[in-house]
Amino acid sequence: MKNLLAWLDVHFEDALCGVLLVGIMIMLMAQVVVRFAFGHGLTFSEELCRFSFLYLVYFAASLAASKNLHIRVTAQLKLLPKLGQMLLLLATDIIWLIFCIIVVDVGTDFIISMSNRPMVSGALMLDMRYVYAAVPIAFTLQAVRLVERWWRIFTSVIP
């Protein structure tokens, strides 16, 4: 069990994004085959692809955050000493963390407010709160990965 949790800690976003991408490709291929063979499309697969793509994008952003591969302007960092570089990166990540917390708060409030007037998707009849939940879930995971990355940096620097 400990090995599974350690593996998930490192590869959760990799696995989830891989599964979502493979699922999207299979659904799109099935859509093409059915449209070619029978002359009409599968409405549920188009909607499911859209929702899966939404989750894929948000969890891929979390994957980029965990591996420190997100887009950053770093040209100015070369002008600073090593400590200045680290402090500037920490400051920008703190701003990013605050942004993640705000998005999680607003997204959660939005999902809770949808309880008053629930919406369902057209083809799948899926409660749209599950679709919109991608935003606060993924931003929570991004915040966790940011804190986790800096925790590793600080614990390796401080003996």
C-alpha positions in Angstrom: 0.0 0.0 0.0 2.9 2.4 0.8 4.4 1.7 -2.6 1.1 2.5 -4.3 0.8 5.8 -2.4 4.4 6.7 -3.3 3.8 5.8 -6.9 0.6 7.9 -7.0 2.4 10.8 -5.4 4.9 10.9 -8.2 2.8 9.7 -11.2 -0.8 10.6 -10.4 -1.1 13.3 -13.0 0.9 11.3 -15.6 -1.4 8.4 -15.3 -4.6 10.5 -15.2 -3.6 12.5 -18.2 -2.6 9.4 -20.1 -5.9 7.7 -19.4 -7.8 10.8 -20.4 -5.8 11.2 -23.6 -6.2 7.5 -24.6 -9.9 7.7 -23.8 -10.4 10.8 -25.9 -8.6 9.2 -28.9 -10.7 6.0 -28.6 -13.9 8.0 -28.4 -12.9 10.2 -31.4 -11.9 7.1 -33.4 -15.2 5.4 -32.6 -17.0 8.6 -33.6 -15.3 8.6 -37.0 -16.0 4.9 -37.6 -19.7 5.2 -36.6 -20.1 8.4 -38.7 -18.5 6.7 -41.7 -20.3 3.4 -41.3 -23.8 4.5 -40.3 -23.9 8.1 -41.5 -24.6 9.7 -38.1 -22.5 10.5 -35.1 -22.6 9.6 -31.5 -23.7 12.6 -29.5 -22.6 11.2 -26.1 -19.0 10.7 -27.3 -18.7 14.3 -28.5 -19.8 15.6 -25.2 -17.7 13.1 -23.2 -14.6 14.1 -25.3 -15.3 17.7 -24.5 -15.5 17.0 -20.8 -12.5 14.7 -20.8 -10.5 17.3 -22.7 -11.4 19.9 -20.0 -10.2 17.6 -17.3 -7.0 16.8 -19.3 -6.1 20.5 -19.7 -6.5 21.3 -16.0 -4.7 18.2 -14.8 -1.9 18.7 -17.3 -1.4 22.2 -15.8 -1.0 20.5 -12.4 1.4 18.0 -14.0 3.5 21.0 -15.3 3.4 22.6 -11.9 4.7 19.4 -10.2 7.6 19.0 -12.6 8.3 22.8 -12.7 7.7 22.9 -16.5 5.1 25.6 -16.6 5.7 28.7 -18.7 7.9 31.3 -17.0 9.9 34.3 -18.1 13.4 33.5 -16.7 15.7 35.7 -18.7 15.9 38.2 -15.8 16.9 35.5 -13.4 20.4 35.1 -15.0 21.2 38.7 -13.8 20.6 37.8 -10.2 22.8 35.7 -7.8 21.6 32.2 -6.9 19.9 33.4 -3.7 18.1 36.2 -5.6 16.9 33.7 -8.2 15.5 31.4 -5.6 13.8 34.3 -3.7 12.3 35.7 -6.9 11.0 32.2 -7.9 9.6 31.7 -4.4 7.8 35.1 -4.6 6.2 34.3 -8.0 5.2 30.9 -6.7 3.6 32.4 -3.6 1.6 34.7 -5.9 0.6 31.7 -8.0 -0.4 29.8 -4.8 -2.6 32.7 -3.8 -4.2 32.7 -7.2 -4.8 29.0 -6.9 -6.5 29.5 -3.5 -8.7 32.2 -4.9 -9.7 30.1 -7.9 -10.5 27.1 -5.6 -12.6 29.4 -3.3 -14.6 31.0 -6.2 -14.9 27.7 -8.1 -16.2 25.9 -5.0 -18.7 28.7 -4.3 -19.9 28.5 -7.9 -20.4 24.8 -7.7 -22.3 25.1 -4.4 -24.5 27.9 -5.9 -25.4 25.5 -8.8 -27.2 23.3 -6.2 -30.0 25.8 -6.2 -30.6 25.5 -10.0 -28.9 22.3 -11.2 -27.9 22.0 -14.9 -27.5 18.8 -16.8 -25.5 18.3 -20.0 -27.5 17.7 -23.3 -26.5 14.2 -24.3 -25.2 12.5 -21.2 -27.7 14.1 -18.8 -24.7 14.5 -16.5 -24.9 17.0 -13.6 -22.7 19.9 -14.7 -21.3 20.3 -11.2 -19.2 17.3 -12.0 -17.8 19.0 -15.1 -17.2 22.3 -13.3 -15.6 20.6 -10.4 -12.5 20.1 -12.6 -11.4 23.7 -11.9 -11.3 23.7 -8.1 -10.0 20.1 -8.0 -7.1 20.8 -10.4 -6.2 24.1 -8.8 -6.2 22.4 -5.4 -3.8 19.8 -6.8 -1.7 22.6 -8.4 -1.4 24.3 -5.0 -0.5 21.0 -3.3 2.2 20.4 -5.9 3.6 23.9 -5.5 3.9 23.6 -1.8 5.3 20.0 -2.2 8.0 21.2 -4.6 9.1 24.0 -2.3 9.0 21.7 0.7 11.4 19.4 -1.1 13.6 22.4 -2.0 13.7 23.7 1.5 14.3 20.3 3.1 17.2 19.5 0.8 18.8 22.9 1.4 18.4 23.0 5.2 20.3 20.2 6.9 
